[in-house]
Amino acid sequence: MPFASLRDVVFGIEGLDAVRAICNEVEALVKKCGKPKMIDAIKLPPPELYKHVEEIAGDELVKALQIRNKIPRRKALSSLEEKVLKILTENG
């Protein structure tokens, strides 16, 4: 038993042309009206700070990210964030 009939495949191919036309129009509109991405504005923390945060929270972060349910995961991450900020602000 085939997954799609020949008729469905033909409709899909015809639809592809319409989708391509829409995508081209969207791209043209973005070029005309869109704002350029501000890639230069993204500033990463210094490697030393990143390493320090990883030392403070690394294992706990892994455990928190493995929590399947959204609300408990968010609570664990929020608590961990507070802990890291407290340690960083106490130690300078």
C-alpha positions in Angstrom: 0.0 0.0 0.0 1.6 3.3 -1.1 2.0 6.2 1.4 0.5 8.7 -1.0 -1.5 8.5 -4.2 -0.2 9.9 -7.4 -2.9 12.6 -7.1 -1.6 13.6 -3.6 1.9 13.8 -4.9 0.9 16.1 -7.8 -1.1 18.3 -5.4 2.0 18.4 -3.1 4.3 19.4 -6.0 1.9 22.1 -7.1 1.6 23.3 -3.5 5.4 23.5 -3.2 5.5 26.2 -5.9 2.9 28.2 -4.0 4.9 27.9 -0.7 8.1 28.8 -2.5 6.4 32.0 -3.9 5.2 32.9 -0.4 8.6 32.4 1.1 10.2 34.5 -1.5 7.8 37.3 -0.8 8.4 37.1 2.9 12.2 37.3 2.3 11.7 40.3 0.1 9.6 42.0 2.7 12.2 41.3 5.4 14.9 42.8 3.2 12.8 45.9 2.6 11.4 46.4 6.1 13.3 44.3 8.5 16.0 45.4 10.9 19.5 43.9 10.6 20.5 41.4 13.3 22.6 42.9 16.0 25.1 40.1 16.3 27.8 42.5 17.5 25.6 43.4 20.5 25.9 39.9 21.9 28.5 39.9 24.6 29.6 36.6 26.2 30.9 36.6 29.8 34.6 36.3 30.3 35.9 32.7 30.3 36.9 33.0 33.9 33.4 33.9 35.0 31.9 31.1 32.9 34.3 28.7 34.5 33.6 30.0 38.0 29.8 29.6 37.5 30.4 26.1 36.1 32.3 25.2 39.3 29.5 26.6 41.5 26.5 25.1 39.6 27.7 22.5 37.1 26.5 19.3 38.7 23.3 20.9 40.0 22.6 22.5 36.7 22.8 19.1 35.0 20.4 17.6 37.5 18.0 20.5 37.2 17.9 20.3 33.4 17.1 16.6 33.6 13.8 17.3 35.4 11.1 16.3 32.9 8.3 18.5 34.3 8.4 22.1 33.4 7.3 23.7 36.7 9.7 21.8 38.9 12.5 22.3 36.4 11.9 26.1 36.4 11.8 26.1 40.2 15.1 24.2 40.4 16.8 26.5 37.8 15.5 29.6 39.6 16.8 28.4 42.9 20.1 27.6 41.4 20.3 31.0 39.7 19.7 32.6 43.1 22.4 30.5 44.7 25.0 31.4 42.0 24.1 35.1 42.2 24.4 35.1 46.0 27.8 33.4 45.8 29.1 35.7 43.1 27.9 38.9 44.8 29.3 37.8 48.2 32.7 37.0 46.7 32.8 39.9 44.3 
